[in-house]
Amino acid sequence: MKKKETKDNLILSCETHGKEIYFKIKKMEKRMSMKNYVYVWFKKRNQAEKMWVKIVKGNQKSGVGTLDNIPAFLDHLNLGDKVKFRTDDDGITRSVR
């Protein structure tokens, strides 16, 4: 049985408010304790999920890291997966393939 993220560590939002919630949580990156983490927006078809990634190469703008959350909806991802990410001009850090 696949492990699940605890309910107190999930925030669900509608498409209309997704960016608003994303940027609220992304502000946590500024904390000293979070300097090695980045909040990444993952998307597959019409599903989106935002999760924390521990940076192993690069910085909070661009690099490679390991997934630090258990995906709730995107079943092609797993805790600890290596992911690439890049921040776009709108300030959204997205996974890249």
C-alpha positions in Angstrom: 0.0 0.0 0.0 1.4 3.4 -1.0 2.0 5.9 1.8 -0.2 9.0 1.8 0.5 12.5 2.9 -1.2 13.4 6.1 -4.5 15.4 5.8 -3.1 18.3 7.8 -0.3 18.7 5.2 -2.7 19.1 2.2 -4.4 22.3 1.0 -7.0 21.9 -1.8 -7.9 24.9 -4.0 -10.0 25.5 -7.0 -8.5 26.6 -10.3 -9.5 30.2 -9.7 -7.6 30.5 -6.5 -4.7 28.1 -7.2 -2.1 30.8 -7.9 -3.1 32.8 -4.9 -2.6 29.8 -2.6 0.6 28.8 -4.4 2.2 32.2 -3.8 1.1 32.3 -0.2 2.8 29.0 0.5 5.8 29.9 -1.8 6.6 32.9 0.6 7.9 30.3 3.0 11.0 29.9 0.8 12.3 33.2 2.2 12.7 31.6 5.7 16.3 30.7 6.5 15.2 27.2 7.4 13.8 26.8 3.9 16.8 28.0 1.9 17.4 24.5 0.5 13.8 24.0 -0.6 11.7 25.3 -3.4 7.9 25.1 -3.9 7.3 23.5 -7.3 4.1 23.4 -9.5 3.7 20.0 -11.2 1.2 19.4 -13.9 0.2 16.4 -15.9 -2.7 16.8 -18.4 -5.5 18.5 -16.4 -4.1 17.6 -13.0 -1.9 20.0 -11.0 -0.2 19.6 -7.7 2.3 21.8 -5.8 4.9 20.2 -3.6 8.2 20.9 -1.8 11.4 19.9 -3.4 14.8 19.7 -1.6 17.4 21.3 -3.8 20.5 19.2 -4.5 21.9 21.3 -7.4 21.2 24.9 -8.3 19.1 27.4 -6.3 15.4 28.3 -5.8 15.2 29.7 -9.3 16.5 26.7 -11.3 18.0 23.3 -10.5 17.5 19.7 -9.5 16.1 18.3 -6.3 14.3 15.5 -4.7 10.5 15.5 -4.0 9.9 16.1 -0.3 6.1 15.4 -0.3 4.1 12.3 -1.0 2.0 13.2 -4.1 -1.8 13.1 -3.4 -3.0 13.2 -7.0 -0.1 12.8 -9.5 0.5 9.1 -9.3 3.5 9.2 -11.6 5.5 10.9 -8.9 6.9 9.5 -5.6 8.5 10.8 -2.4 12.2 11.2 -3.1 12.0 11.3 -6.9 14.6 13.4 -8.7 13.0 16.4 -10.4 14.2 19.4 -12.5 12.6 22.8 -12.0 12.8 26.3 -13.3 11.1 29.6 -12.3 9.3 31.4 -15.1 8.8 35.2 -15.6 5.6 35.0 -13.5 7.5 33.7 -10.5 6.0 30.2 -10.7 8.6 27.4 -10.2 7.5 24.6 -12.5 8.8 21.1 -13.0 10.6 20.5 -16.3 11.2 17.2 -18.0 
